[in-house]
Amino acid sequence: MIVLASGARSLLALAGLAWFGWLIFGTSRRRAAESPRRRRTLLAGGALMVALGIVSAFWLPHRVPDTPGSPAALVAILLLWLIGGSFLFVGIASLIGAALARSPVAQE
């Protein structure tokens, strides 16, 4: 069994996240290059994901009532951060991929 140091685990997790972001970016870029309508759809979807991520990661945790002695509030805040951060990550990668896509060439 291989045991990695804390720094190596962090680098491995960062590399995995970078690979996943690159995969989303590339898929969004390829699909946005297919047609102008698909590009607009991907841009709108990416912007919506970014907005949902910002709201659920930064604004909603402040709306969770503070209940002393109950771990439910802490769990709810952590879930909102995790879900909102995921939405934000996927939305940014998709939005940048669609924005940087080449516009489709008209068929002759």
ABEGO torsion letter per residue (X at the ends): XBBBBAAAAAAAAAAAAAAAAAAAAAAAAAAAAABAAAAAAAAAAAAAAAAAAAAAAAAAAAABBBBBGBAAAAAAAAAAAAAAAAAAAAAAAAAAAAAABBBBBBBX
